Amino acid sequence: MRRSRAGLATASCLALCALTAACSSGGSSSGGSSSSVPGINGHTVEVGISGILSTPVAEVAANGDDGLIAYLKWINSQGGVNGYKFAWTSKDNANSSTQAAAVARQLAPSSFVIWEAGTEAELGVKPIAGDLKVPIIIDGDGDYLTPDPSQYMFGASPPYTLLINQMSKFMITNLGAKKIGLAIQTGLPGAQTVPSYAKSQGGEVVASVSVDPTTTNYTPYAEDLKASGAQAVVTLMEPTFLGPLQKAAAAIGYKPKWIGGFWLEDPSYRSIAGPSADGTYFAYYGVPQAGSSPSAVQYRQVVSKYYPAIVSSQSTTQGWDQAAVLVQAVKTATAGGKALTRQGFLAALDAMSGVQAGMVDVTYSAQQHYGTDSVGIFMVTPTTFTQVQPFADLSQFAG
């Protein structure tokens, strides 16, 4: 990890927030700000966490909060960065754009920076980001951070349109599956470019199903995909929903090749899908946390100390990596003894180019604030994940 650290005091507790949704707090703070910069108390940087703490996906998604907190705890334990330490307050956005907007408004006055979990939250916060004027680190679809990104919003996840195009190309070109089926979680965007893109690659989308995340019967979706003759199914679905769909397909004797997003690098996927997970491909934009790279080893050592039960969760790694982006921006903005300001923090984010943050490389520009340059293709095996295609520049997969 390419970071330097200076001496800081350890963190004490934040006052509990008053909110009808679930709420927790940590870090340090004892009341009003002692700085003219909102969200900075002395030399403590207040981070507002808008996480998914309820709804069916919370069991996995909430791990993102803890991944972010683990990173901040680690930085504090190492003495902080350039004289600054971190504190945090967590609130529940319930995977809802409406609640996310309300939570962001509540966090903004006392937060130097807000971390938002989920594309639904991203959709709720983007329209009000200009009014809030608070830096926001997004854990959501990179499509909404390009081509004219909000000056206040930055992420570290790829645009889902480019991601799903890359997955489609892999199935058509590398696996020879010319007939493609799409399985998209209702409400999750990203698949609109696939029909034309698949055609440009010599393939054809023969079926597209929108899977209701509240359903308990996945058989009709599997039957539609099977009837279409799709040789491969390209998905944008979380493990909670893809696993049952694959089980339903296997139950009716339908065994296509499957590929999904980076969410599948999570033990919950194997436990939900069972043997159906084996041989499934997924696109991922970071260093696998189970690997031997120094950044992965550091991740496992730190998260094992604070949250050992969720070390292997993909959501945990996302929170960790986005915390690393946040901390790197603070480090850059305060280099040479400069005082931390929101303007300096945003400028530091804008200047990131090829920066290692956690287990990902991040580059921002005037055209994109999603940060991720490239994605590789991996395959699920009974015991681990195997990389089957090198990382490739995302720009080449534009539809």
CORNORDA-V65914 format. One record per backbone hydrogen bond with DSSP energy under -0.5 kcal/mol. NH is the residue of the N-H (numbers start at 1). CO is the residue of the C=O. If there is no record, write none. Layout:
# CORNORDA-V65914
NH,CO ; NH,CO
This chain:
# CORNORDA-V65914
3,1 ; 19,17 ; 24,90 ; 26,88 ; 29,13 ; 35,40 ; 38,36 ; 40,37 ; 41,39 ; 41,44 ; 42,40 ; 43,41 ; 44,41 ; 45,43 ; 45,85 ; 46,39 ; 46,44 ; 47,45 ; 47,87 ; 48,46 ; 48,113 ; 49,47 ; 49,89 ; 50,48 ; 50,115 ; 51,49 ; 51,91 ; 53,51 ; 58,55 ; 59,56 ; 60,57 ; 61,57 ; 62,58 ; 63,60 ; 64,61 ; 65,62 ; 66,62 ; 67,63 ; 68,64 ; 69,65 ; 70,66 ; 71,67 ; 72,68 ; 73,69 ; 74,70 ; 75,71 ; 76,72 ; 77,73 ; 78,74 ; 79,76 ; 80,75 ; 81,84 ; 84,81 ; 85,43 ; 87,45 ; 88,26 ; 89,47 ; 90,24 ; 91,49 ; 92,22 ; 93,51 ; 93,91 ; 94,51 ; 96,93 ; 100,96 ; 101,97 ; 102,98 ; 103,99 ; 104,100 ; 105,101 ; 106,102 ; 107,103 ; 108,104 ; 109,105 ; 110,107 ; 111,107 ; 111,108 ; 112,39 ; 112,46 ; 113,46 ; 114,135 ; 115,48 ; 116,114 ; 116,137 ; 117,50 ; 118,116 ; 118,139 ; 122,118 ; 123,119 ; 124,120 ; 125,121 ; 126,122 ; 127,123 ; 128,125 ; 129,125 ; 129,126 ; 131,128 ; 132,128 ; 133,129 ; 135,112 ; 136,152 ; 137,114 ; 138,136 ; 138,154 ; 139,116 ; 140,138 ; 142,158 ; 144,141 ; 145,142 ; 146,143 ; 147,367 ; 153,150 ; 154,136 ; 155,369 ; 156,138 ; 163,159 ; 164,160 ; 165,161 ; 166,162 ; 167,163 ; 168,164 ; 169,165 ; 170,166 ; 171,167 ; 172,168 ; 173,169 ; 174,169 ; 174,170 ; 175,170 ; 177,171 ; 178,176 ; 180,178 ; 180,204 ; 181,232 ; 182,207 ; 183,234 ; 184,209 ; 185,236 ; 186,211 ; 188,185 ; 189,187 ; 194,191 ; 197,193 ; 198,194 ; 199,195 ; 200,196 ; 201,197 ; 201,198 ; 202,199 ; 203,198 ; 204,178 ; 206,180 ; 206,204 ; 207,180 ; 209,182 ; 211,184 ; 211,209 ; 212,210 ; 215,212 ; 218,216 ; 222,218 ; 223,219 ; 224,220 ; 225,221 ; 226,222 ; 227,223 ; 228,224 ; 229,225 ; 229,226 ; 230,225 ; 231,179 ; 232,179 ; 233,257 ; 234,181 ; 234,232 ; 235,233 ; 235,259 ; 236,183 ; 241,238 ; 242,238 ; 243,239 ; 245,241 ; 246,242 ; 247,243 ; 248,244 ; 249,245 ; 250,246 ; 251,247 ; 252,248 ; 252,249 ; 253,250 ; 254,249 ; 255,253 ; 257,231 ; 259,233 ; 260,281 ; 264,261 ; 265,262 ; 266,264 ; 269,266 ; 270,266 ; 271,267 ; 272,268 ; 273,269 ; 274,270 ; 276,273 ; 277,274 ; 278,275 ; 279,380 ; 280,277 ; 281,258 ; 282,378 ; 283,260 ; 284,376 ; 287,359 ; 291,288 ; 297,293 ; 298,294 ; 299,295 ; 300,296 ; 301,297 ; 302,298 ; 303,299 ; 304,300 ; 305,301 ; 305,302 ; 306,302 ; 307,303 ; 310,307 ; 311,308 ; 313,310 ; 317,313 ; 318,314 ; 319,315 ; 320,316 ; 321,317 ; 322,318 ; 323,319 ; 324,320 ; 325,321 ; 326,322 ; 327,323 ; 328,324 ; 329,325 ; 330,326 ; 331,327 ; 332,328 ; 333,329 ; 334,330 ; 335,332 ; 337,334 ; 338,335 ; 345,341 ; 346,342 ; 347,343 ; 348,344 ; 349,345 ; 350,346 ; 351,347 ; 352,349 ; 355,362 ; 357,355 ; 357,360 ; 360,357 ; 362,355 ; 363,371 ; 364,352 ; 365,368 ; 369,145 ; 372,370 ; 373,361 ; 375,392 ; 376,284 ; 377,389 ; 378,282 ; 379,386 ; 380,280 ; 381,384 ; 386,379 ; 388,377 ; 389,377 ; 392,375 ; 394,373 ; 396,393 ; 397,394 ; 398,395
